[in-house]
Amino acid sequence: MTGPAHKRGIKFRGSAAAALALVAALACGILAPSVAEAVLPDEILADAGLEARARALSKGLRCLVCQNQSIDDSDAELARDLRILVRERLTAGESDQQILAFLVARYGDFVLLKPPVKPTTWLLWFGPLAVFALAGLGILITVGRRKTMPVVAPVPLSQAERAALARILGPGQAGDSGDGAADSSGQGPATGRPGEGMK
């Protein structure tokens, strides 16, 4: 049977198989163990326990190039060097605290994504909050000043200014504005009978 219905059936089965394959691929990608893309295969230690410690340490260390990423997530060359250094010291038998102390002594508290709260790190912890607080205070002061500014009433024209304005506008232009409005709206005095202009 090679009619149109048979061809449509083959096309439908092919589309369904492709959709199932796509769903399976997505499921494998979601359920598979997540490995940081930045960590290269040649960095991973054979000892699963040491590798787990290396990953935990790397997640708490700041990439000094990216600054807002950990060395576990950064693909910068310096981050790779630090990951290798951490693994070398773990392999040498150092504890996590010894490795962190070495890195802090070498790069300062900034290398830690969560540095300890002490006078030398107050700027790291409270600097952004201070900036936001000062910005909010500045906005409040500006709004308050605008609300308390006195409203200045318009000063009426003096007699000399009225005379000067009348000379500039010409005869009849500085008089009663109501008359002018009436004339312009067609309600003022008119000569002739209505409809004469239509002839």
C-alpha positions in Angstrom: 0.0 0.0 0.0 1.7 3.2 -1.2 -1.2 5.6 -1.2 -1.3 9.1 0.4 -2.6 7.7 3.7 0.3 5.3 3.9 2.8 8.1 3.3 1.1 10.3 5.9 1.4 7.4 8.4 5.1 7.0 7.8 5.6 10.8 8.1 3.7 10.8 11.4 5.7 7.9 12.8 8.9 9.6 11.8 7.9 12.8 13.5 6.8 11.0 16.7 10.1 9.1 16.8 12.1 12.4 16.4 10.1 14.0 19.2 10.7 11.0 21.5 14.4 11.2 20.8 14.5 14.9 21.6 12.6 14.3 24.9 15.0 11.5 25.8 18.0 13.7 25.1 16.7 16.5 27.2 15.9 14.1 30.0 19.5 12.7 29.9 20.9 16.2 30.0 18.8 17.1 33.0 19.2 13.9 35.0 22.9 13.4 34.2 25.3 14.5 36.9 26.2 18.2 36.4 29.9 18.8 35.8 31.1 22.4 35.6 32.0 23.2 32.0 35.0 25.1 33.2 36.7 22.1 34.8 38.6 20.2 32.1 38.9 16.4 32.1 42.7 16.6 32.7 42.1 18.5 35.9 39.8 15.9 37.6 41.5 13.8 40.2 41.3 10.0 40.1 40.5 9.9 43.8 36.8 10.7 44.1 37.1 12.0 47.6 39.9 14.4 46.8 38.0 15.6 43.7 34.9 16.3 45.8 37.0 18.4 48.2 38.6 20.2 45.3 35.2 21.1 43.9 34.0 22.3 47.2 37.0 24.5 47.7 36.8 25.8 44.2 33.2 26.9 44.6 34.2 29.2 47.5 37.2 30.8 45.8 36.8 33.9 43.6 38.2 34.2 40.1 40.4 37.2 40.3 39.8 37.9 36.6 36.0 37.6 36.5 35.5 38.6 40.1 31.8 37.6 40.2 32.5 33.9 39.5 34.1 31.1 41.4 37.1 29.4 40.0 34.9 26.3 39.6 32.7 28.2 37.1 35.3 30.4 35.4 37.2 29.4 32.2 39.8 32.1 32.7 43.4 30.9 32.6 44.1 32.2 36.2 41.0 30.3 37.5 42.4 27.1 35.8 45.8 27.7 37.5 44.1 28.0 40.9 42.1 24.9 40.4 45.2 22.9 39.5 47.0 24.5 42.5 44.2 23.4 44.9 44.3 19.8 43.5 48.1 19.7 43.8 48.0 20.7 47.5 45.2 18.3 48.2 47.2 15.5 46.6 50.2 16.6 48.8 48.1 15.9 51.9 47.2 19.5 53.0 43.9 20.1 54.7 41.2 22.5 53.4 42.1 25.1 56.0 45.7 25.0 55.1 45.0 25.5 51.4 42.6 28.4 52.1 45.2 30.0 54.4 47.8 29.7 51.7 45.6 31.3 49.1 44.5 34.2 51.5 48.1 34.8 52.4 49.0 35.0 48.7 46.0 36.9 47.2 44.2 38.4 50.3 40.7 37.9 51.6 39.3 39.0 48.2 40.1 35.5 46.9 37.3 34.2 49.1 33.7 34.6 47.7 32.6 34.9 51.3 35.4 36.6 53.2 35.3 36.8 57.0 33.7 40.0 58.5 36.6 42.0 60.0 37.8 45.6 59.6 39.9 44.8 56.6 36.9 43.3 54.7 34.2 45.8 55.8 34.5 47.5 52.4 33.8 44.2 50.7 30.8 43.4 52.9 29.2 46.8 53.4 30.5 48.9 50.5 27.6 48.1 48.2 25.0 48.7 51.0 26.6 52.1 51.8 26.4 53.1 48.1 22.7 52.2 47.9 22.0 54.0 51.2 23.7 57.2 50.1 21.9 57.1 46.8 18.5 56.7 48.6 19.4 59.5 51.0 20.2 61.8 48.1 16.9 61.0 46.4 15.0 61.7 49.6 16.8 65.1 50.1 16.1 66.1 46.5 12.4 65.3 46.7 12.1 67.0 50.1 13.6 70.2 48.8 11.3 70.3 45.8 8.2 69.9 48.1 9.3 72.7 50.4 10.2 75.2 47.7 7.9 78.3 48.0 5.5 79.0 45.1 6.3 82.4 43.6 3.2 84.3 42.6 3.4 86.1 39.3 4.2 89.9 39.6 1.7 92.1 37.8 2.9 94.5 35.1 3.6 98.0 36.1 1.9 101.0 34.4 5.0 101.7 32.3 5.3 98.1 31.2 1.6 98.1 30.2 2.2 101.2 28.1 5.3 99.7 26.5 3.3 96.5 25.7 0.5 98.6 24.1 3.0 100.4 21.9 4.5 97.1 20.7 1.1 95.4 20.0 -0.4 98.5 18.3 -3.7 100.2 18.7 -6.6 97.9 19.8 -4.4 94.9 20.5 -3.7 95.6 24.2 -7.3 96.2 25.1 -9.9 93.9 26.5 -9.0 90.3 25.5 -12.7 89.3 25.9 -13.7 91.5 23.0 -11.0 90.0 20.8 -12.1 86.5 21.7 -15.7 87.4 20.9 -14.7 88.8 17.5 -12.6 85.8 16.6 -15.4 83.4 17.5 -17.9 85.1 15.2 -20.1 86.3 17.9 -19.2 90.0 17.7 -21.1 92.6 15.7 -21.5 91.7 12.1 -22.7 93.8 9.2 -24.9 92.5 6.5 -27.4 89.7 6.5 -26.6 86.1 7.1 -26.0 84.2 4.0 -24.8 87.1 1.9 -21.4 85.6 1.5 -23.0 82.5 0.0 -24.3 84.2 -3.1 
